[in-house]
Amino acid sequence: MRSNQRAQLVILGIVFLILTSSTRAQTATQSSKESPMIQHATGPFDVKMIPQDDKAVDGVTRMLIDKQYHGDLEGAAKGQMLTGGMSADKSGAYVAIEKFTGTLHGRTGSFVLHHTGIMTRGKPDLTILVAPDSGSGQLARISGKMTINIAADGKHSYDFEYTLPATQ
């Protein structure tokens, strides 16, 4: 393993530890207060993935993400995705960060979604979470998770389970 790769793995490990401890602290803080009610948002979205082939490094590919959300979420998201380990056995992984800006059930603001996707011989395992404290405007202090559904005709939709503090 090259020293470059080792350094990148160390940095990723540190980021993971920071995110993990932040999530634990947030969970402890939330459990000591009254929990907000869980809400759902659903609707379709359109996505354009723009490969950045000139940036491929040792089997890792970077793509730009451009999404338009409709339904309970109305707005746009921009982000980046890294994919790697894609094999003939339909196995591989991806991570992505996207920033949504628009409205959620009429509340205006933005927040960041973090994707972690693992495909093991064609079986997907996808986690999409709101990055802690990434909300702004009327979406400040949002938390939640998203599920993506892809229909047989290729159309995408989302189911977003979230919590927000009550409006003042």
C-alpha positions as CSV (number, residue, x, y, z in Angstrom):
1,M,0.0,0.0,0.0
2,R,1.4,3.4,-1.0
3,S,2.0,6.0,1.7
4,N,-0.6,8.2,-0.1
5,Q,-3.2,5.5,0.4
6,R,-2.2,4.9,4.0
7,A,-2.6,8.6,4.7
8,Q,-6.0,8.7,3.1
9,L,-7.1,5.7,5.2
10,V,-5.9,7.3,8.4
11,I,-7.7,10.6,7.5
12,L,-10.9,8.6,6.7
13,G,-10.6,6.8,10.0
14,I,-10.2,10.0,12.0
15,V,-13.2,11.5,10.2
16,F,-15.2,8.4,11.0
17,L,-14.3,8.6,14.7
18,I,-15.3,12.3,14.8
19,L,-18.6,11.6,13.1
20,T,-19.3,8.6,15.4
21,S,-18.5,10.5,18.6
22,S,-20.6,13.5,17.4
23,T,-23.6,11.1,16.7
24,R,-23.3,9.6,20.1
25,A,-23.2,13.0,21.8
26,Q,-26.2,14.2,19.8
27,T,-28.1,11.0,20.7
28,A,-27.3,11.5,24.4
29,T,-28.4,15.1,24.2
30,Q,-31.6,14.3,22.4
31,S,-32.6,11.5,24.8
32,S,-32.4,13.9,27.7
33,K,-35.0,16.1,26.1
34,E,-38.4,15.5,24.7
35,S,-38.1,13.8,21.3
36,P,-39.7,15.7,18.4
37,M,-42.3,13.8,16.4
38,I,-41.0,11.8,13.4
39,Q,-42.4,13.0,10.1
40,H,-42.4,11.6,6.6
41,A,-41.8,13.3,3.2
42,T,-42.2,11.5,-0.1
43,G,-42.0,12.2,-3.8
44,P,-40.1,11.7,-7.0
45,F,-36.8,13.1,-8.0
46,D,-34.7,13.4,-11.1
47,V,-31.0,12.8,-11.0
48,K,-28.1,13.5,-13.4
49,M,-24.8,11.8,-12.7
50,I,-21.9,13.4,-14.5
51,P,-18.8,11.2,-14.5
52,Q,-15.5,12.9,-14.0
53,D,-13.4,10.3,-15.8
54,D,-10.4,12.4,-15.9
55,K,-10.3,12.2,-12.1
56,A,-10.3,8.3,-11.8
57,V,-7.6,7.0,-9.5
58,D,-6.8,3.3,-9.1
59,G,-10.4,2.2,-9.8
60,V,-12.1,5.0,-7.8
61,T,-14.3,7.2,-9.9
62,R,-15.8,10.6,-9.0
63,M,-19.1,11.9,-10.3
64,L,-21.0,15.1,-9.9
65,I,-24.6,14.8,-8.7
66,D,-27.4,17.1,-9.9
67,K,-30.9,16.4,-8.5
68,Q,-34.3,18.0,-8.7
69,Y,-36.6,17.0,-5.8
70,H,-40.4,17.1,-6.1
71,G,-43.3,16.3,-3.8
72,D,-42.9,17.1,-0.1
73,L,-39.3,18.1,-0.8
74,E,-39.2,20.9,-3.5
75,G,-35.8,22.0,-4.6
76,A,-32.4,21.1,-5.9
77,A,-29.4,19.2,-4.6
78,K,-25.8,19.3,-5.8
79,G,-23.1,17.0,-4.7
80,Q,-20.3,14.5,-5.4
81,M,-20.0,10.8,-5.4
82,L,-17.0,8.4,-5.2
83,T,-17.4,4.8,-6.4
84,G,-14.9,2.0,-6.1
85,G,-14.4,-1.7,-6.1
86,M,-17.0,-2.3,-8.8
87,S,-16.6,-6.0,-9.9
88,A,-18.1,-8.3,-12.4
89,D,-19.9,-10.0,-9.5
90,K,-21.9,-6.7,-9.0
91,S,-20.1,-5.8,-5.9
92,G,-18.7,-2.4,-4.9
93,A,-19.2,0.7,-2.8
94,Y,-20.0,4.4,-3.0
95,V,-20.0,7.4,-0.8
96,A,-21.7,10.7,-1.6
97,I,-22.4,14.1,-0.1
98,E,-25.2,16.3,-1.5
99,K,-26.6,19.6,-0.3
100,F,-30.3,20.1,-0.7
101,T,-31.7,23.6,-0.9
102,G,-35.4,24.3,-1.1
103,T,-38.5,23.6,1.0
104,L,-39.7,20.6,3.1
105,H,-43.4,20.7,3.8
106,G,-43.3,24.5,3.3
107,R,-40.2,25.2,5.5
108,T,-37.4,26.8,3.6
109,G,-33.7,26.1,4.1
110,S,-31.0,23.6,3.3
111,F,-29.3,20.5,4.7
112,V,-26.6,18.0,3.7
113,L,-27.2,14.3,3.0
114,H,-24.5,11.7,3.5
115,H,-24.8,8.5,1.4
116,T,-23.0,5.2,2.1
117,G,-23.8,2.4,-0.4
118,I,-22.5,-1.2,-0.4
119,M,-23.4,-3.7,-3.1
120,T,-22.5,-7.3,-2.3
121,R,-23.1,-9.6,-5.3
122,G,-26.1,-7.5,-6.5
123,K,-27.6,-7.1,-3.0
124,P,-27.7,-3.4,-2.0
125,D,-27.3,-1.9,1.4
126,L,-27.8,1.9,1.3
127,T,-27.8,4.4,4.2
128,I,-28.6,8.0,3.6
129,L,-28.5,10.3,6.7
130,V,-28.8,14.0,7.3
131,A,-25.4,15.3,8.4
132,P,-25.7,16.5,12.0
133,D,-26.2,20.3,12.4
134,S,-26.1,20.9,8.6
135,G,-29.6,22.4,8.4
136,S,-30.1,26.1,7.8
137,G,-33.0,28.5,7.8
138,Q,-36.3,26.9,8.8
139,L,-34.6,23.5,8.5
140,A,-32.0,24.2,11.2
141,R,-31.6,21.3,13.6
142,I,-33.1,18.8,11.2
143,S,-32.2,15.1,11.5
144,G,-33.3,12.1,9.6
145,K,-32.7,9.3,7.1
146,M,-33.8,8.8,3.5
147,T,-34.7,5.7,1.5
148,I,-34.4,5.7,-2.3
149,N,-36.7,3.6,-4.5
150,I,-36.0,2.9,-8.1
151,A,-39.0,1.6,-10.1
152,A,-38.8,-1.0,-12.9
153,D,-39.0,1.9,-15.4
154,G,-36.0,3.6,-13.8
155,K,-37.9,6.4,-12.1
156,H,-36.6,7.5,-8.7
157,S,-38.5,8.4,-5.6
158,Y,-37.6,9.1,-2.0
159,D,-39.1,8.4,1.5
160,F,-37.6,10.8,4.0
161,E,-38.1,10.2,7.7
162,Y,-37.1,13.3,9.7
163,T,-37.5,15.3,12.8
164,L,-37.5,19.1,13.2
165,P,-38.0,21.3,16.2
166,A,-41.4,22.9,16.4
167,T,-41.8,26.3,14.7
168,Q,-41.8,29.3,17.1
